[in-house]
Amino acid sequence: MSPQTLHVGDTGGWDYITVDPEHKRLYVPRSTIRWYSTPVTGKTIADIPGQQRNHGVALVPPPAAAFISDGQDGSVTIFDLKTNKPLGKIKADDDADGIIYDPASNKSWSFAATPAW
């Protein structure tokens, strides 16, 4: 397969990309929206509303949920990977930035860009 270029479009920038190889999806956190697509077609699958300044996405295996860090809102949004519907929001530190899922502890961790000290 030859290399492919995808244009993520819309206004503003984007932060770090998350790849879901199992479901063949590409998650691109936008400045004000959530945009993701299939890497093969580049087609937008869903947009998670209510986001302000996303940084990253942490994917959690079954029950198939994901976490989005939002630095502007100081929160982490949980959404269902099957329906793409938000399941809730958790308060985080201001400028919630990096986010990962740790399978050993079965926890998702969000990190602030600026130390609290």
N, C-alpha and C positions, 0 to 999 in steps of 0.2 A: 504494500500500500504506500502510495506516495504521500509526502507531507501535505498538510492541509492548513489553510488559514481561516480562522473564524473571526468575524467582526462582531464584537459584543455590543456595539451601538449605544444609543441614548446619550444623555448628557452626563457630565461628571466623570470621575475616575472609577477605578476598581481596586480592590486589594487582593489578598492571596486567594488563589483558585484551589478548589478541592475536587478531586476526581473520585468518582464511585465506579470502579472497574466492574463490579458485579452487575450493576444495573445500567452500565454504559451511560453515565450522566456526568456532566461538567457543571460545577456550581461556581458562579462568578458573583461575588458580593459587589454591588454597585454602591455609589455614594448615597443614593436615596431610595433605591429599590433592590429587590432580590431578583436576579435573572439567572436562569440556568437552562441548559440545553443538552441535547444529545450531541456528543462530539462528532458524530458521523454527519448529521444533517445540519447542525447549528440552529435548529428550530427551538424557539423558546417554549418550554413546557409549562412553567408557572412563574408567578410573581407573588411573593409574600408581601401583603400590604402592611402599612404601619411602620416601616423601617425608615431610619433617618441617615445613619452613616455606618453601614456594615463593614466588618473587617474580615470575618471568616465564618466557616461552617464546619461543625464537628458532626460526623455521621455516626450513629449508634446502630449496631446490628439489632435484629429482632428484639423488641417490637417495632423496629423501623422508624425511629424518630431522628430528628436532627436538631442541632442547636446553632443559632446565629448570634454572633456578638454584635452589639450596636453601641458604638462609642459615643454618639451624640446623646442617646437616650440613657446611657449607663445601664443597659439591660441585656439579657439574653432571651431571645424568643425561641420557643420549642415549637416544631411543626412536624406533622405526620408526613412521612416520605411517600405514602401511597396516595393520600388525598390532597397533599400540599396545603392543608388547612392548619392555621396556627392552633396550638393546643394550650398555650399559656405564655406568660412572660415572667422572668425572674429578675429581681433587682440585682445589679452588679455594681462594681466600682465605676466612677466616672471614667470615660474613655476605655470601656471594655474593648479589648483588642484581640490578642491571640486567643485561640480556642482549640482545644483538643479533646478527644475522647480516649480514656485510658481503660482498656479492656480488663486489666488485672484488678483494678478497684471498681470497675463498672461505674465510673464517674466521668462527667464532663468537667473540664477545668477551663475557666476564662481568666485571662491575665490583663491587667491594666497597663497601658503604654507608659504611664508616668508613675514612678514609685510613690507610695503614700507617705513616706517619711519626710 
